[in-house]
Structures are given as structure tokens and as C-alpha cells.
Amino acid sequence: AMERIAKLMKEDRDANFKAASDDGKILNQWSTVGLLASSATTNETGWLTYKTVRSLGMVAIDNQARI
């Protein structure tokens, strides 16, 4: 299951990742995927999750505590 998820994520990221805007501004964003994080984790886990997801270029990140 993990290999399939990774494969599908890679395919979607390759197809929809935007490195720069039309006017040349650096974007590095992957806007077709989002993440809903848990509110029942530690601050350290939240920080690591945020950094990992941002490094992939995801811009839609939210936390369960906001819902």
C-alpha cells in the first residue's frame, strides 16, 4: 500500500508541480494535494510534519484543531 501511495503521489506531483509563475517568480508549489494533520500530536511531531509537507511543495495544510 505504501509503494502505491508513493507512486501515485509522485505521478501527481510530477504532473502538477509549479516551479515558477508565468512572470518568473519562484513558486515551488504543489497545489493539487493537501494534508490534514492531527491535533493529538506533540509540537515536535507537528513541526516535523509541517516541514516534510512543505518540502514537498504542498500549500494546503491544516490542523484538525481548527475544524
N, C-alpha and C positions, 0 to 999 in steps of 0.2 A: 504494500500500500504506500509506503514512504517513497519508493522509487517512482511509482506512478504519479504521486503528488508532485515530486520534484520535477519530473519530466513535463507535466502539464504547466507548472509554474514557469519553467524555463521557456517553453514554447510561447506562452502568453507574454512573458517579459520581452523576449526577442521580437515579437510582433508589435508590441505596443510601447516600448520604451522610447522616450524622447530625450535625447542628449542635449539638444539646443532648440530654441524657438526659431521662428522664421527670420527674426532680425538678428540672430546670432547670440542671444543671451543664453548662458548655460542654465539648463533646467535639471537634468538628471532625474527625471520623474517617470514613474510607472503608475499611471492613474486608473488602470482598469481593475485593480485589485485593492482590497482594503483589509484591515485587521481590527478585530475587536478583542482587546486584551482583558484579562481578568482583574477584578478589584481585590481578589483574595490572595494576592502575592505580596512579597516583600518589596521594598523600594529598590533594592538591588536587582531583583528579577525584572521589575518594571523598566528600570533603566536599561538593562541588557536587551530586553525585548524591543524597546524603542530604538536603540542603536542598531540592532540587527535589521529591523524592518526598514529603517531609514537608509541603511547602507544598500539595501536592495532597490531603493528609489520609490518605495510606496509613500503616497502622500495622504491617503485616507486611513488614519489611525485614531482609534477612540478607545476609551476605557469603560468598562462595564459600570463603574461608579457614576458615570454621567447619565446613564439611561434611567 
